[in-house]
Amino acid sequence: IRLCEFIYRNLDMITEIDPTMDTHTAMQIFHPIFWVDNEGEHPVGAQTIISLDDILGGVWKVNPAVTASITAGDYTDLQKHAIHYVNQLTDGGKYPLMVWPYHAMLGGIGHALVASVEEALFFHNLVRNSQTGFEIKGSNPLTENYSVLRPEVQDGPDGRPIAKKNAGFIKKLMQYDVIIIAGQAKSHCVAWTIDDLLAEIRGQDQSLARKVYLLEDCTSPVVVPGVIDFSDQADEAFQRFADAGIHVVKSTDPVGDWPGIGN
């Protein structure tokens, strides 16, 4: 609701809106069908974390049945990729591999934007004559893709690329005078996108961080009651972003009162 209200209230100021959309299929490295235990059972229930020790110890292994759909028949290579992948996540300071419930499934209702948000974007499109810039992410079966700017892992165990960063969208973002970020989840997709944006900013001019604004009241962390809570990680990330010069603001505050806008 707050995000929709912010869009309608600031139609005259918002030049373009670029929704980033998780777009998944069943057979991906972070979905249950990709993994089996010694009994041939998939991870069940809430989020399951798979570590390197889990794979090497045989607690979890790649499901042989997905091989043909992903690697055209080489199961050994797929298992090697799994080992390489969790190593890369650790070396890159990323979250460990987590098996998520099926979500944002291409062709399903879960892939769609919340109706009220889609309506607000469509209205903005028409009244501002500004095409909504949908950014699709997350369809690569071999890597997670929390950030819209790049996947979690870009190379396979042989060093060959399996994915690449979204150079076109990065270039587009850097051209704007102001970048306003909101959405889900504060601890994952939002946080890693901002991390990657900061890396690009530091490669050009650190002072550009001051043109980025985070709508803190239009985002929230991943929380599964009684299972896992990423609130602390989300808050730590936002504090890190603020320390880097990014503005953390509220959607209910007049944009003209935001630091760097009205003064």
C-alpha positions in Angstrom: 0.0 0.0 0.0 2.7 2.5 0.9 4.6 1.9 -2.3 1.4 2.4 -4.4 0.7 5.6 -2.4 4.2 6.8 -3.0 3.9 6.3 -6.8 0.6 8.1 -7.1 1.7 10.9 -4.8 4.9 11.5 -6.8 3.8 10.8 -10.4 5.1 14.2 -11.5 8.6 13.4 -10.2 9.1 9.7 -11.1 10.5 9.5 -14.6 10.6 5.8 -15.1 9.7 2.7 -13.0 11.7 -0.6 -13.5 10.2 -3.5 -11.6 12.6 -6.4 -11.2 10.8 -9.8 -11.5 12.0 -13.1 -10.2 11.3 -15.6 -13.0 11.8 -19.3 -12.1 11.1 -22.7 -13.4 11.0 -25.9 -11.3 14.5 -27.4 -12.1 16.8 -24.8 -10.6 19.6 -25.2 -8.0 17.6 -23.5 -5.3 14.4 -25.6 -5.7 13.6 -28.9 -4.0 13.5 -31.0 -7.1 17.2 -30.3 -7.8 18.3 -32.2 -4.6 17.8 -35.6 -3.1 19.0 -37.5 0.0 20.1 -41.1 0.2 16.5 -42.2 0.2 15.8 -40.2 -2.9 13.7 -37.7 -1.0 13.7 -34.0 -1.7 14.1 -31.2 0.9 10.8 -30.5 2.5 9.2 -27.9 4.7 10.8 -24.5 5.2 14.1 -23.4 3.8 16.9 -26.0 3.8 20.5 -24.8 3.8 22.9 -27.0 1.9 26.6 -26.7 2.8 29.7 -28.1 1.2 30.0 -30.7 3.9 26.4 -31.8 3.2 27.3 -32.5 -0.4 30.7 -34.1 0.2 29.2 -36.2 3.0 26.3 -37.4 0.9 23.6 -35.7 3.0 22.3 -34.0 -0.2 23.2 -34.7 -3.8 22.1 -33.5 -7.2 19.0 -35.3 -8.3 20.1 -37.5 -11.3 16.6 -37.1 -12.8 17.1 -33.4 -13.6 20.4 -34.0 -15.5 18.9 -34.3 -19.0 16.9 -31.1 -18.6 19.9 -29.0 -17.4 23.2 -30.4 -18.8 22.1 -32.7 -21.7 23.1 -35.8 -19.8 26.3 -35.4 -17.8 25.5 -36.0 -14.2 29.1 -35.9 -13.1 29.5 -32.4 -14.4 26.4 -31.3 -12.6 27.6 -32.7 -9.3 30.9 -31.0 -9.8 29.1 -27.7 -10.4 27.2 -28.1 -7.1 30.4 -28.5 -5.2 32.0 -25.5 -7.0 28.8 -23.5 -6.5 28.7 -23.7 -2.7 32.4 -22.9 -2.6 31.9 -19.8 -4.7 29.2 -18.6 -2.4 31.4 -18.9 0.6 34.4 -17.3 -1.1 32.2 -14.4 -2.4 30.8 -13.7 1.0 27.3 -14.7 -0.1 24.5 -16.4 1.8 24.9 -20.2 1.8 22.9 -22.1 -0.7 19.3 -22.2 0.4 16.5 -24.4 -1.0 13.4 -22.3 -1.3 9.8 -23.3 -1.8 8.8 -23.1 -5.4 8.1 -19.4 -6.1 7.8 -16.9 -8.9 7.1 -19.7 -11.3 7.0 -18.6 -14.9 3.4 -19.2 -16.2 1.9 -19.2 -12.7 0.1 -16.5 -10.7 3.0 -16.2 -8.3 5.1 -14.7 -11.1 2.8 -11.7 -11.4 3.2 -8.4 -9.6 0.7 -7.7 -6.8 -2.3 -6.3 -8.6 -2.4 -2.9 -6.9 1.3 -2.4 -7.7 0.8 -3.4 -11.3 -2.1 -1.0 -11.6 0.0 1.8 -10.2 2.8 1.1 -12.6 0.4 0.9 -15.5 -1.2 4.2 -14.5 2.3 5.8 -14.3 3.1 4.4 -17.7 0.0 6.1 -19.3 0.0 9.5 -17.6 3.8 10.0 -17.9 4.1 8.4 -21.3 6.9 6.3 -19.8 7.2 2.6 -20.7 7.5 0.4 -17.6 10.9 -1.2 -17.8 10.4 -4.8 -16.6 13.7 -6.5 -15.7 13.5 -10.3 -15.7 15.9 -12.2 -13.6 16.4 -15.6 -12.0 15.8 -18.1 -14.9 19.4 -19.6 -14.9 19.1 -23.2 -13.5 22.7 -23.2 -12.2 22.8 -20.1 -10.0 20.7 -18.0 -7.7 20.0 -14.5 -8.8 19.1 -12.3 -5.8 20.5 -9.1 -7.3 19.0 -7.8 -10.5 22.4 -6.6 -11.5 24.3 -10.0 -11.5 23.8 -13.6 -10.5 25.4 -15.1 -7.3 27.9 -17.1 -9.3 29.0 -16.3 -12.9 31.5 -19.1 -13.7 31.4 -22.9 -13.7 34.0 -25.3 -12.2 35.9 -25.2 -15.5 36.1 -21.4 -15.4 33.8 -20.9 -18.3 31.0 -18.3 -17.8 27.5 -19.6 -17.0 26.0 -16.2 -16.5 26.9 -12.5 -16.6 26.0 -9.2 -15.0 23.2 -7.0 -16.3 25.5 -4.4 -17.9 22.6 -2.8 -19.8 20.6 -2.1 -16.7 23.6 -0.9 -14.8 24.4 1.6 -17.5 20.7 2.8 -17.5 20.6 3.2 -13.7 23.9 5.2 -13.6 22.4 7.8 -16.0 19.6 8.9 -13.7 19.9 11.9 -11.3 18.0 10.0 -8.6 17.5 6.2 -8.0 14.8 5.2 -5.6 14.7 1.5 -4.4 11.9 -0.4 -2.8 10.6 -4.0 -2.8 11.3 -7.5 -1.5 13.2 -8.7 0.2 15.2 -6.3 2.3 17.6 -9.1 3.3 18.0 -10.7 -0.1 17.1 -9.3 -3.5 17.0 -5.7 -2.4 20.2 -5.9 -0.3 22.3 -7.7 -3.0 21.1 -5.4 -5.7 22.2 -2.4 -3.7 25.5 -4.1 -2.9 26.2 -4.6 -6.6 25.1 -1.1 -7.4 27.5 0.3 -4.8 30.3 -1.8 -6.4 29.5 -0.1 -9.7 29.4 3.3 -8.1 32.7 2.8 -6.4 34.2 1.9 -9.8 33.2 5.3 -11.1 32.7 7.9 -8.4 31.9 7.2 -4.7 29.9 10.4 -4.5 27.3 9.0 -6.8 26.0 7.0 -3.8 24.3 10.2 -2.7 21.8 9.9 -5.6 20.5 6.6 -4.3 17.5 6.6 -1.9 16.1 3.5 -0.1 12.4 3.4 0.9 12.9 1.6 4.2 9.2 1.4 4.9 8.5 -0.3 1.6 10.7 -3.3 2.2 11.0 -6.1 4.7 13.4 -9.1 5.4 12.8 -12.8 4.9 11.4 -14.2 8.1 10.0 -17.7 8.6 8.7 -17.8 12.2 10.5 -20.4 14.3 12.8 -21.4 11.4 14.9 -18.5 10.2 15.0 -14.7 10.5 17.2 -12.4 8.4 16.1 -9.2 10.1 19.6 -8.6 11.6 21.3 -9.2 8.3 18.9 -6.8 6.6 19.4 -4.0 9.2 23.2 -4.5 9.0 23.1 -4.2 5.2 21.1 -1.0 5.3 23.4 0.5 7.9 26.3 -0.3 5.7 24.6 1.4 2.7 23.9 4.5 4.8 27.6 4.6 5.9 28.5 4.5 2.2 26.5 7.6 1.5 23.2 6.1 0.4 20.1 7.8 1.9 17.6 5.7 3.9 14.3 7.5 3.8 10.5 6.9 4.3 8.0 6.9 1.6 5.7 9.0 3.7 8.1 11.9 3.9 7.8 14.6 1.2 10.4 14.0 -1.4 11.3 17.6 -1.3 12.4 17.2 2.3 14.8 14.3 1.5 18.5 15.1 1.9 20.0 16.3 -1.3 16.7 16.9 -3.0 15.3 20.1 -1.6 18.5 21.6 -0.5 
